[in-house]
């Protein structure tokens, strides 16, 4: 997943990423997205600027910034 994010976004770029978009990007299950994104934040590759709100009609996706 990191390789795909690395190709799509430049360093310092902020981007929103819904669970559905991330699932399609890395071709894995929805339950795998949370731990993967948390690990990328802990390693320092990404920073979570704003956490997303659960629900299909909430309209608020997680906002990340690429650091490395």
C-alpha positions as protocol buffer text, in pm:
chain_id: "A"
residue {
  index: 1
  type: UNK
  ca { x: 0 y: 0 z: 0 }
}
residue {
  index: 2
  type: UNK
  ca { x: 284 y: 238 z: 78 }
}
residue {
  index: 3
  type: UNK
  ca { x: 424 y: 196 z: -273 }
}
residue {
  index: 4
  type: UNK
  ca { x: 92 y: 296 z: -428 }
}
residue {
  index: 5
  type: UNK
  ca { x: 50 y: 597 z: -200 }
}
residue {
  index: 6
  type: UNK
  ca { x: 410 y: 698 z: -269 }
}
residue {
  index: 7
  type: UNK
  ca { x: 348 y: 702 z: -645 }
}
residue {
  index: 8
  type: UNK
  ca { x: 17 y: 888 z: -619 }
}
residue {
  index: 9
  type: UNK
  ca { x: 102 y: 1170 z: -374 }
}
residue {
  index: 10
  type: UNK
  ca { x: 410 y: 1394 z: -345 }
}
residue {
  index: 11
  type: UNK
  ca { x: 590 y: 1470 z: -17 }
}
residue {
  index: 12
  type: UNK
  ca { x: 403 y: 1731 z: 189 }
}
residue {
  index: 13
  type: UNK
  ca { x: 79 y: 1675 z: -2 }
}
residue {
  index: 14
  type: UNK
  ca { x: -245 y: 1652 z: 200 }
}
residue {
  index: 15
  type: UNK
  ca { x: -510 y: 1410 z: 79 }
}
residue {
  index: 16
  type: UNK
  ca { x: -835 y: 1254 z: 191 }
}
residue {
  index: 17
  type: UNK
  ca { x: -865 y: 879 z: 182 }
}
residue {
  index: 18
  type: UNK
  ca { x: -1188 y: 695 z: 246 }
}
residue {
  index: 19
  type: UNK
  ca { x: -1185 y: 330 z: 339 }
}
residue {
  index: 20
  type: UNK
  ca { x: -1341 y: 241 z: 6 }
}
residue {
  index: 21
  type: UNK
  ca { x: -1078 y: 434 z: -194 }
}
residue {
  index: 22
  type: UNK
  ca { x: -798 y: 274 z: 9 }
}
residue {
  index: 23
  type: UNK
  ca { x: -949 y: -72 z: -40 }
}
residue {
  index: 24
  type: UNK
  ca { x: -959 y: -26 z: -416 }
}
residue {
  index: 25
  type: UNK
  ca { x: -608 y: 122 z: -419 }
}
residue {
  index: 26
  type: UNK
  ca { x: -437 y: -166 z: -238 }
}
residue {
  index: 27
  type: UNK
  ca { x: -686 y: -441 z: -326 }
}
residue {
  index: 28
  type: UNK
  ca { x: -737 y: -571 z: 26 }
}
residue {
  index: 29
  type: UNK
  ca { x: -1029 y: -604 z: 265 }
}
residue {
  index: 30
  type: UNK
  ca { x: -1183 y: -310 z: 449 }
}
residue {
  index: 31
  type: UNK
  ca { x: -1079 y: -449 z: 786 }
}
residue {
  index: 32
  type: UNK
  ca { x: -711 y: -439 z: 681 }
}
residue {
  index: 33
  type: UNK
  ca { x: -712 y: -67 z: 597 }
}
residue {
  index: 34
  type: UNK
  ca { x: -721 y: 64 z: 955 }
}
residue {
  index: 35
  type: UNK
  ca { x: -417 y: -128 z: 1082 }
}
residue {
  index: 36
  type: UNK
  ca { x: -219 y: -50 z: 766 }
}
residue {
  index: 37
  type: UNK
  ca { x: -284 y: 325 z: 788 }
}
residue {
  index: 38
  type: UNK
  ca { x: -213 y: 326 z: 1162 }
}
residue {
  index: 39
  type: UNK
  ca { x: 120 y: 151 z: 1101 }
}
residue {
  index: 40
  type: UNK
  ca { x: 215 y: 402 z: 830 }
}
residue {
  index: 41
  type: UNK
  ca { x: 139 y: 687 z: 1073 }
}
residue {
  index: 42
  type: UNK
  ca { x: 341 y: 523 z: 1353 }
}
residue {
  index: 43
  type: UNK
  ca { x: 642 y: 471 z: 1125 }
}
residue {
  index: 44
  type: UNK
  ca { x: 629 y: 839 z: 1023 }
}
residue {
  index: 45
  type: UNK
  ca { x: 543 y: 797 z: 657 }
}
residue {
  index: 46
  type: UNK
  ca { x: 204 y: 968 z: 701 }
}
residue {
  index: 47
  type: UNK
  ca { x: 48 y: 1210 z: 948 }
}
residue {
  index: 48
  type: UNK
  ca { x: -321 y: 1190 z: 1035 }
}
residue {
  index: 49
  type: UNK
  ca { x: -445 y: 1549 z: 1021 }
}
residue {
  index: 50
  type: UNK
  ca { x: -814 y: 1478 z: 1079 }
}
residue {
  index: 51
  type: UNK
  ca { x: -973 y: 1146 z: 1159 }
}
residue {
  index: 52
  type: UNK
  ca { x: -1268 y: 1038 z: 950 }
}
residue {
  index: 53
  type: UNK
  ca { x: -1619 y: 989 z: 1078 }
}
residue {
  index: 54
  type: UNK
  ca { x: -1780 y: 649 z: 1045 }
}
residue {
  index: 55
  type: UNK
  ca { x: -2086 y: 607 z: 829 }
}
residue {
  index: 56
  type: UNK
  ca { x: -2175 y: 617 z: 464 }
}
residue {
  index: 57
  type: UNK
  ca { x: -2356 y: 951 z: 486 }
}
residue {
  index: 58
  type: UNK
  ca { x: -2118 y: 1125 z: 727 }
}
residue {
  index: 59
  type: UNK
  ca { x: -1928 y: 1296 z: 447 }
}
residue {
  index: 60
  type: UNK
  ca { x: -1599 y: 1318 z: 637 }
}
residue {
  index: 61
  type: UNK
  ca { x: -1306 y: 1107 z: 523 }
}
residue {
  index: 62
  type: UNK
  ca { x: -972 y: 1082 z: 700 }
}
residue {
  index: 63
  type: UNK
  ca { x: -725 y: 1354 z: 606 }
}
residue {
  index: 64
  type: UNK
  ca { x: -358 y: 1255 z: 579 }
}
residue {
  index: 65
  type: UNK
  ca { x: -31 y: 1426 z: 485 }
}
residue {
  index: 66
  type: UNK
  ca { x: 261 y: 1242 z: 329 }
}
residue {
  index: 67
  type: UNK
  ca { x: 582 y: 1304 z: 524 }
}
residue {
  index: 68
  type: UNK
  ca { x: 847 y: 1083 z: 361 }
}
